[in-house]
Amino acid sequence: MIKKLSILIPAYNEGSTIHLILNRIKEAELINNIEKEIIIVNDCSTDDTEDVVKNYIADNPSMGIVLFNQRYNQGKGAAIHKAIDLATGEYLIVQDADLEYDPREYNVLLKPIIDGFADVVYGSRFMGGKPHRILFFWHSIGNKFLTHLSNMFTNINLTDMETCYKLIKSDIAKSLPLKEKRFGFEPEVTAKLSRVPKIRIYEVGISYYGRTFEEGKKIGWKDGFRAIYCIIKYNLWPNDRF
């Protein structure tokens, strides 16, 4: 039985949108009256992200939002690591601070968990009939290539390894020796989850409201090459020997 879902928000220079995503999380009603725990890790933003969050907390004290400020910028993965450490819910999910993913779909990911089928649920942008913003052809090709490459090593048949929405049993997430501090988090956590004995991984279709680089999207081609490196490293050398 799930009593609490920890929502982990890594934030870097998201002062213009983070209050909007918090509003959407606030409005999202979870099935079975599951409680929401919101943990924001501010990755030493250079804009007004910290002030915006503090003001939001002051205006919404009943939401019980936890804010942790990194002392220096370390990357999205490092922010997620810290948020995992702070999580107290039975399950956790990563929520980007932008508006690309819809918190109203938490229930879609929770259903296989509540029905007793899954320990981990991935939200796929490439399956189902949900709306998707049409953006970059090569970006989508890159995502599918990385997913296929990851699947070849893990022997699991995901359609979207790079998705932000990964709903994970908290004690499993806390047991993983995660290293990657930037966008290498996605292939690393997938590789390490795939090796957990008897783990049950499911996938559901979600919507996707992608941003352009002008609108604040941060991932680039260098992160794609890092992802390839991480897929090879964490699958062929699971003990992180180099």
C-alpha positions as CSV (number, residue, x, y, z in Angstrom):
1,M,0.0,0.0,0.0
2,I,1.3,3.4,-0.9
3,K,0.8,6.2,1.5
4,K,3.2,8.8,0.2
5,L,4.7,9.7,-3.2
6,S,7.9,11.7,-3.2
7,I,8.1,14.1,-6.1
8,L,11.8,15.1,-6.8
9,I,12.4,18.4,-8.6
10,P,16.0,19.2,-9.7
11,A,16.0,22.9,-10.5
12,Y,18.5,25.1,-12.3
13,N,17.5,28.6,-13.5
14,E,13.8,27.7,-13.6
15,G,12.5,30.8,-11.8
16,S,10.1,31.6,-14.7
17,T,8.4,28.3,-14.7
18,I,8.8,26.5,-11.4
19,H,5.8,28.1,-9.7
20,L,3.7,26.9,-12.7
21,I,4.8,23.3,-12.3
22,L,4.2,23.5,-8.5
23,N,0.7,24.8,-9.2
24,R,0.1,21.7,-11.5
25,I,1.4,19.4,-8.8
26,K,-0.8,21.0,-6.2
27,E,-3.9,20.5,-8.5
28,A,-3.1,16.9,-9.3
29,E,-5.2,14.6,-7.1
30,L,-3.6,11.2,-6.5
31,I,-5.6,8.0,-6.5
32,N,-6.3,6.3,-3.2
33,N,-5.6,9.6,-1.4
34,I,-1.9,9.2,-1.7
35,E,0.0,12.0,0.0
36,K,2.5,14.1,-2.0
37,E,5.9,15.0,-0.7
38,I,7.6,17.7,-2.9
39,I,11.4,17.9,-2.6
40,I,13.1,20.7,-4.6
41,V,16.9,20.7,-5.0
42,N,18.1,24.1,-6.3
43,D,21.3,23.4,-8.1
44,C,22.9,26.8,-7.3
45,S,20.7,28.7,-9.8
46,T,22.0,32.1,-10.9
47,D,18.4,33.5,-11.5
48,D,15.7,34.0,-8.9
49,T,14.7,30.3,-8.6
50,E,15.5,30.2,-4.8
51,D,13.4,33.3,-4.1
52,V,10.5,32.1,-6.2
53,V,10.4,28.8,-4.4
54,K,10.7,30.4,-0.9
55,N,7.8,32.8,-1.8
56,Y,5.7,29.8,-3.0
57,I,6.4,27.9,0.2
58,A,5.3,30.9,2.2
59,D,2.1,31.2,0.2
60,N,1.4,27.4,0.4
61,P,2.5,26.1,3.8
62,S,0.2,23.2,3.7
63,M,2.0,21.6,0.7
64,G,5.0,20.8,2.9
65,I,7.5,21.6,0.3
66,V,11.1,20.8,1.1
67,L,13.8,23.1,-0.5
68,F,17.5,22.1,-0.5
69,N,20.1,24.5,-2.0
70,Q,23.2,23.0,-3.4
71,R,26.3,25.0,-2.4
72,Y,27.6,24.9,-5.9
73,N,26.3,23.8,-9.3
74,Q,26.8,20.1,-9.7
75,G,24.3,19.0,-12.4
76,K,20.9,17.5,-12.7
77,G,22.0,14.0,-11.7
78,A,23.7,15.3,-8.5
79,A,20.5,17.2,-7.6
80,I,18.4,14.0,-8.1
81,H,20.9,12.0,-5.9
82,K,20.3,14.5,-3.1
83,A,16.6,14.4,-3.5
84,I,16.6,10.6,-3.4
85,D,18.4,10.8,-0.1
86,L,15.8,13.2,1.3
87,A,12.8,11.3,0.1
88,T,10.5,9.7,2.7
89,G,7.8,8.3,0.5
90,E,7.4,4.6,-0.4
91,Y,7.8,5.6,-4.1
92,L,9.5,8.5,-5.8
93,I,9.3,10.2,-9.2
94,V,11.5,12.8,-10.9
95,Q,9.7,15.9,-12.1
96,D,11.5,18.4,-14.2
97,A,10.9,22.0,-13.1
98,D,9.9,23.1,-16.7
99,L,6.4,22.3,-18.2
100,E,7.4,19.4,-20.5
101,Y,5.7,16.7,-18.3
102,D,2.2,16.8,-16.9
103,P,1.8,15.9,-13.1
104,R,-1.8,14.9,-13.8
105,E,-0.4,11.7,-15.3
106,Y,1.2,10.5,-12.0
107,N,-1.9,8.3,-11.6
108,V,-1.2,6.7,-15.0
109,L,2.2,5.6,-13.7
110,L,0.9,4.7,-10.2
111,K,-1.7,2.3,-11.5
112,P,0.7,-0.7,-12.2
113,I,2.2,-0.1,-8.8
114,I,-1.2,0.0,-7.0
115,D,-2.4,-3.1,-8.9
116,G,0.6,-5.0,-7.6
117,F,2.4,-5.6,-10.9
118,A,5.4,-3.2,-10.8
119,D,8.3,-2.0,-8.8
120,V,9.3,0.6,-11.4
121,V,7.2,2.4,-14.1
122,Y,8.7,4.4,-17.0
123,G,6.5,7.0,-18.7
124,S,7.1,6.7,-22.4
125,R,6.8,9.6,-24.7
126,F,6.8,7.2,-27.7
127,M,3.9,5.0,-27.0
128,G,0.1,5.5,-26.5
129,G,-2.2,8.1,-27.8
130,K,-1.2,11.1,-25.6
131,P,-0.4,14.5,-27.1
132,H,3.2,15.3,-28.1
133,R,4.6,18.6,-29.2
134,I,6.4,18.2,-32.6
135,L,9.9,19.5,-32.3
136,F,13.3,18.2,-33.4
137,F,13.6,15.2,-35.8
138,W,17.3,14.5,-34.9
139,H,16.6,14.8,-31.2
140,S,13.9,12.1,-31.4
141,I,16.2,9.9,-33.5
142,G,18.9,10.4,-30.9
143,N,16.5,9.4,-28.1
144,K,15.4,6.3,-29.9
145,F,19.0,5.3,-30.7
146,L,20.1,5.7,-27.1
147,T,17.1,3.6,-25.9
148,H,17.8,0.8,-28.4
149,L,21.5,0.8,-27.4
150,S,20.6,0.7,-23.8
151,N,18.1,-2.2,-24.4
152,M,20.8,-4.2,-26.2
153,F,22.9,-4.1,-23.0
154,T,20.2,-4.4,-20.4
155,N,18.0,-6.9,-22.4
156,I,14.8,-5.0,-21.5
157,N,12.5,-3.6,-24.2
158,L,11.9,0.0,-23.2
159,T,10.7,2.5,-25.8
160,D,11.9,5.6,-23.9
161,M,15.0,5.2,-21.7
162,E,15.6,8.9,-21.6
163,T,12.2,9.9,-20.1
164,C,12.1,12.1,-17.0
165,Y,9.2,10.2,-15.6
166,K,10.6,7.2,-13.8
167,L,8.5,6.0,-10.8
168,I,10.7,3.9,-8.6
169,K,10.2,2.1,-5.3
170,S,12.2,4.3,-2.9
171,D,14.2,1.6,-1.1
172,I,15.3,0.3,-4.5
173,A,16.4,3.8,-5.6
174,K,18.2,4.5,-2.4
175,S,20.1,1.2,-2.7
176,L,21.6,2.1,-6.1
177,P,25.2,3.4,-6.1
178,L,24.5,6.3,-8.5
179,K,27.5,8.3,-9.8
180,E,26.4,10.4,-12.7
181,K,26.0,14.1,-11.9
182,R,24.6,15.4,-15.2
183,F,22.3,13.9,-17.8
184,G,24.1,10.6,-17.6
185,F,21.7,9.8,-14.8
186,E,19.1,8.3,-17.1
187,P,21.2,5.5,-18.7
188,E,23.0,4.8,-15.4
189,V,19.9,4.3,-13.4
190,T,18.4,2.2,-16.1
191,A,21.4,0.0,-16.3
192,K,21.5,-0.4,-12.5
193,L,17.8,-1.0,-12.2
194,S,17.9,-3.7,-14.8
195,R,20.3,-5.7,-12.6
196,V,18.2,-5.6,-9.5
197,P,17.1,-9.3,-8.8
198,K,13.5,-10.0,-9.7
199,I,12.7,-6.3,-10.4
200,R,9.4,-5.7,-12.2
201,I,9.7,-2.8,-14.7
202,Y,6.6,-1.5,-16.6
203,E,6.1,1.2,-19.1
204,V,3.1,3.4,-19.8
205,G,2.4,6.1,-22.4
206,I,2.5,9.7,-21.3
207,S,2.1,13.1,-23.0
208,Y,5.0,15.4,-23.7
209,Y,5.1,19.2,-24.1
210,G,8.7,19.7,-25.2
211,R,10.6,23.0,-25.0
212,T,12.9,24.6,-27.7
213,F,16.4,25.7,-26.7
214,E,15.1,29.3,-26.9
215,E,12.5,28.3,-24.3
216,G,15.1,26.9,-21.9
217,K,15.8,23.3,-23.0
218,K,19.3,22.4,-21.6
219,I,20.3,19.0,-23.0
220,G,22.5,19.0,-26.0
221,W,24.6,16.8,-28.3
222,K,27.4,16.6,-25.8
223,D,25.0,15.0,-23.4
224,G,24.1,12.4,-26.0
225,F,27.7,11.3,-26.3
226,R,27.9,11.2,-22.5
227,A,24.8,8.9,-22.5
228,I,26.5,6.5,-25.0
229,Y,29.6,6.4,-22.7
230,C,27.4,5.8,-19.7
231,I,25.4,3.0,-21.4
232,I,28.7,1.2,-22.2
233,K,30.3,1.9,-18.8
234,Y,27.5,0.9,-16.5
235,N,26.5,-2.2,-18.4
236,L,30.0,-3.6,-19.2
237,W,31.6,-2.5,-16.0
238,P,28.8,-2.7,-13.4
239,N,31.3,-2.2,-10.5
240,D,32.3,1.2,-12.0
241,R,36.0,0.3,-12.3
242,F,36.8,3.2,-14.5
